[in-house]
């Protein structure tokens, strides 16, 4: 589940589909 920045302009979420955890940051 994504974690949103306080101003809700960025969302960060983790994914381990590649075998090791990675953090992705997406601009909304």
mmCIF file of the N, C-alpha and C atoms, coordinates in Angstrom:
data_MODEL
# 
_entry.id   MODEL 
# 
loop_
_atom_site.group_PDB 
_atom_site.id 
_atom_site.type_symbol 
_atom_site.label_atom_id 
_atom_site.label_alt_id 
_atom_site.label_comp_id 
_atom_site.label_asym_id 
_atom_site.label_entity_id 
_atom_site.label_seq_id 
_atom_site.pdbx_PDB_ins_code 
_atom_site.Cartn_x 
_atom_site.Cartn_y 
_atom_site.Cartn_z 
_atom_site.occupancy 
_atom_site.B_iso_or_equiv 
_atom_site.pdbx_formal_charge 
_atom_site.auth_seq_id 
_atom_site.auth_comp_id 
_atom_site.auth_asym_id 
_atom_site.auth_atom_id 
_atom_site.pdbx_PDB_model_num 
ATOM 1  N N  . UNK A 1 1  ? 0.852  -1.189  0.000  1.00 0.00 ? 1  UNK A N  1 
ATOM 2  C CA . UNK A 1 1  ? 0.000  0.000   0.000  1.00 0.00 ? 1  UNK A CA 1 
ATOM 3  C C  . UNK A 1 1  ? 0.886  1.237   0.000  1.00 0.00 ? 1  UNK A C  1 
ATOM 4  N N  . UNK A 1 2  ? 0.543  2.217   -0.793 1.00 0.00 ? 2  UNK A N  1 
ATOM 5  C CA . UNK A 1 2  ? 1.402  3.395   -0.897 1.00 0.00 ? 2  UNK A CA 1 
ATOM 6  C C  . UNK A 1 2  ? 1.385  4.241   0.367  1.00 0.00 ? 2  UNK A C  1 
ATOM 7  N N  . UNK A 1 3  ? 2.482  4.947   0.572  1.00 0.00 ? 3  UNK A N  1 
ATOM 8  C CA . UNK A 1 3  ? 2.562  5.937   1.642  1.00 0.00 ? 3  UNK A CA 1 
ATOM 9  C C  . UNK A 1 3  ? 2.642  7.302   0.975  1.00 0.00 ? 3  UNK A C  1 
ATOM 10 N N  . UNK A 1 4  ? 1.777  8.223   1.394  1.00 0.00 ? 4  UNK A N  1 
ATOM 11 C CA . UNK A 1 4  ? 1.715  9.520   0.746  1.00 0.00 ? 4  UNK A CA 1 
ATOM 12 C C  . UNK A 1 4  ? 2.503  10.548  1.547  1.00 0.00 ? 4  UNK A C  1 
ATOM 13 N N  . UNK A 1 5  ? 3.103  11.479  0.829  1.00 0.00 ? 5  UNK A N  1 
ATOM 14 C CA . UNK A 1 5  ? 3.787  12.580  1.485  1.00 0.00 ? 5  UNK A CA 1 
ATOM 15 C C  . UNK A 1 5  ? 2.745  13.505  2.105  1.00 0.00 ? 5  UNK A C  1 
ATOM 16 N N  . UNK A 1 6  ? 3.155  14.352  3.048  1.00 0.00 ? 6  UNK A N  1 
ATOM 17 C CA . UNK A 1 6  ? 2.178  15.222  3.727  1.00 0.00 ? 6  UNK A CA 1 
ATOM 18 C C  . UNK A 1 6  ? 1.372  16.089  2.761  1.00 0.00 ? 6  UNK A C  1 
ATOM 19 N N  . UNK A 1 7  ? 1.976  16.541  1.663  1.00 0.00 ? 7  UNK A N  1 
ATOM 20 C CA . UNK A 1 7  ? 1.230  17.368  0.718  1.00 0.00 ? 7  UNK A CA 1 
ATOM 21 C C  . UNK A 1 7  ? 0.531  16.532  -0.351 1.00 0.00 ? 7  UNK A C  1 
ATOM 22 N N  . UNK A 1 8  ? 0.647  15.211  -0.237 1.00 0.00 ? 8  UNK A N  1 
ATOM 23 C CA . UNK A 1 8  ? -0.026 14.272  -1.138 1.00 0.00 ? 8  UNK A CA 1 
ATOM 24 C C  . UNK A 1 8  ? 0.372  14.464  -2.597 1.00 0.00 ? 8  UNK A C  1 
ATOM 25 N N  . UNK A 1 9  ? 1.593  14.980  -2.828 1.00 0.00 ? 9  UNK A N  1 
ATOM 26 C CA . UNK A 1 9  ? 2.069  15.127  -4.206 1.00 0.00 ? 9  UNK A CA 1 
ATOM 27 C C  . UNK A 1 9  ? 2.946  13.950  -4.613 1.00 0.00 ? 9  UNK A C  1 
ATOM 28 N N  . UNK A 1 10 ? 3.391  13.183  -3.625 1.00 0.00 ? 10 UNK A N  1 
ATOM 29 C CA . UNK A 1 10 ? 4.222  12.023  -3.905 1.00 0.00 ? 10 UNK A CA 1 
ATOM 30 C C  . UNK A 1 10 ? 3.644  10.808  -3.205 1.00 0.00 ? 10 UNK A C  1 
ATOM 31 N N  . UNK A 1 11 ? 3.806  9.669   -3.840 1.00 0.00 ? 11 UNK A N  1 
ATOM 32 C CA . UNK A 1 11 ? 3.417  8.414   -3.215 1.00 0.00 ? 11 UNK A CA 1 
ATOM 33 C C  . UNK A 1 11 ? 4.609  7.475   -3.297 1.00 0.00 ? 11 UNK A C  1 
ATOM 34 N N  . UNK A 1 12 ? 4.937  6.828   -2.195 1.00 0.00 ? 12 UNK A N  1 
ATOM 35 C CA . UNK A 1 12 ? 6.043  5.884   -2.171 1.00 0.00 ? 12 UNK A CA 1 
ATOM 36 C C  . UNK A 1 12 ? 5.500  4.512   -1.811 1.00 0.00 ? 12 UNK A C  1 
ATOM 37 N N  . UNK A 1 13 ? 5.992  3.501   -2.529 1.00 0.00 ? 13 UNK A N  1 
ATOM 38 C CA . UNK A 1 13 ? 5.573  2.147   -2.202 1.00 0.00 ? 13 UNK A CA 1 
ATOM 39 C C  . UNK A 1 13 ? 6.710  1.194   -2.493 1.00 0.00 ? 13 UNK A C  1 
ATOM 40 N N  . UNK A 1 14 ? 6.689  0.046   -1.828 1.00 0.00 ? 14 UNK A N  1 
ATOM 41 C CA . UNK A 1 14 ? 7.744  -0.938  -1.993 1.00 0.00 ? 14 UNK A CA 1 
ATOM 42 C C  . UNK A 1 14 ? 7.238  -2.088  -2.846 1.00 0.00 ? 14 UNK A C  1 
ATOM 43 N N  . UNK A 1 15 ? 8.167  -2.696  -3.562 1.00 0.00 ? 15 UNK A N  1 
ATOM 44 C CA . UNK A 1 15 ? 7.844  -3.849  -4.392 1.00 0.00 ? 15 UNK A CA 1 
ATOM 45 C C  . UNK A 1 15 ? 9.017  -4.809  -4.330 1.00 0.00 ? 15 UNK A C  1 
ATOM 46 N N  . UNK A 1 16 ? 8.724  -6.102  -4.162 1.00 0.00 ? 16 UNK A N  1 
ATOM 47 C CA . UNK A 1 16 ? 9.802  -7.087  -4.129 1.00 0.00 ? 16 UNK A CA 1 
ATOM 48 C C  . UNK A 1 16 ? 9.647  -8.090  -5.265 1.00 0.00 ? 16 UNK A C  1 
ATOM 49 N N  . UNK A 1 17 ? 9.023  -7.653  -6.360 1.00 0.00 ? 17 UNK A N  1 
ATOM 50 C CA . UNK A 1 17 ? 8.784  -8.571  -7.471 1.00 0.00 ? 17 UNK A CA 1 
ATOM 51 C C  . UNK A 1 17 ? 10.094 -9.008  -8.111 1.00 0.00 ? 17 UNK A C  1 
ATOM 52 N N  . UNK A 1 18 ? 11.150 -8.207  -7.969 1.00 0.00 ? 18 UNK A N  1 
ATOM 53 C CA . UNK A 1 18 ? 12.427 -8.547  -8.587 1.00 0.00 ? 18 UNK A CA 1 
ATOM 54 C C  . UNK A 1 18 ? 13.275 -9.421  -7.677 1.00 0.00 ? 18 UNK A C  1 
ATOM 55 N N  . UNK A 1 19 ? 12.737 -9.797  -6.502 1.00 0.00 ? 19 UNK A N  1 
ATOM 56 C CA . UNK A 1 19 ? 13.463 -10.675 -5.600 1.00 0.00 ? 19 UNK A CA 1 
ATOM 57 C C  . UNK A 1 19 ? 14.081 -9.949  -4.427 1.00 0.00 ? 19 UNK A C  1 
ATOM 58 N N  . UNK A 1 20 ? 14.185 -8.618  -4.522 1.00 0.00 ? 20 UNK A N  1 
ATOM 59 C CA . UNK A 1 20 ? 14.677 -7.841  -3.390 1.00 0.00 ? 20 UNK A CA 1 
ATOM 60 C C  . UNK A 1 20 ? 13.864 -6.560  -3.320 1.00 0.00 ? 20 UNK A C  1 
ATOM 61 N N  . UNK A 1 21 ? 13.602 -6.083  -2.100 1.00 0.00 ? 21 UNK A N  1 
ATOM 62 C CA . UNK A 1 21 ? 12.720 -4.920  -1.950 1.00 0.00 ? 21 UNK A CA 1 
ATOM 63 C C  . UNK A 1 21 ? 13.272 -3.693  -2.662 1.00 0.00 ? 21 UNK A C  1 
ATOM 64 N N  . UNK A 1 22 ? 12.396 -2.982  -3.330 1.00 0.00 ? 22 UNK A N  1 
ATOM 65 C CA . UNK A 1 22 ? 12.743 -1.715  -3.955 1.00 0.00 ? 22 UNK A CA 1 
ATOM 66 C C  . UNK A 1 22 ? 11.659 -0.712  -3.605 1.00 0.00 ? 22 UNK A C  1 
ATOM 67 N N  . UNK A 1 23 ? 12.063 0.537   -3.468 1.00 0.00 ? 23 UNK A N  1 
ATOM 68 C CA . UNK A 1 23 ? 11.113 1.595   -3.151 1.00 0.00 ? 23 UNK A CA 1 
ATOM 69 C C  . UNK A 1 23 ? 10.913 2.439   -4.400 1.00 0.00 ? 23 UNK A C  1 
ATOM 70 N N  . UNK A 1 24 ? 9.668  2.637   -4.747 1.00 0.00 ? 24 UNK A N  1 
ATOM 71 C CA . UNK A 1 24 ? 9.325  3.465   -5.898 1.00 0.00 ? 24 UNK A CA 1 
ATOM 72 C C  . UNK A 1 24 ? 8.621  4.721   -5.399 1.00 0.00 ? 24 UNK A C  1 
ATOM 73 N N  . UNK A 1 25 ? 8.962  5.853   -6.002 1.00 0.00 ? 25 UNK A N  1 
ATOM 74 C CA . UNK A 1 25 ? 8.296  7.111   -5.673 1.00 0.00 ? 25 UNK A CA 1 
ATOM 75 C C  . UNK A 1 25 ? 7.614  7.610   -6.934 1.00 0.00 ? 25 UNK A C  1 
ATOM 76 N N  . UNK A 1 26 ? 6.336  7.923   -6.811 1.00 0.00 ? 26 UNK A N  1 
ATOM 77 C CA . UNK A 1 26 ? 5.534  8.335   -7.959 1.00 0.00 ? 26 UNK A CA 1 
ATOM 78 C C  . UNK A 1 26 ? 4.963  9.720   -7.688 1.00 0.00 ? 26 UNK A C  1 
ATOM 79 N N  . UNK A 1 27 ? 5.075  10.605  -8.669 1.00 0.00 ? 27 UNK A N  1 
ATOM 80 C CA . UNK A 1 27 ? 4.453  11.918  -8.543 1.00 0.00 ? 27 UNK A CA 1 
ATOM 81 C C  . UNK A 1 27 ? 2.986  11.808  -8.898 1.00 0.00 ? 27 UNK A C  1 
ATOM 82 N N  . UNK A 1 28 ? 2.150  12.444  -8.100 1.00 0.00 ? 28 UNK A N  1 
ATOM 83 C CA . UNK A 1 28 ? 0.710  12.377  -8.337 1.00 0.00 ? 28 UNK A CA 1 
ATOM 84 C C  . UNK A 1 28 ? 0.227  13.604  -9.100 1.00 0.00 ? 28 UNK A C  1 
# 
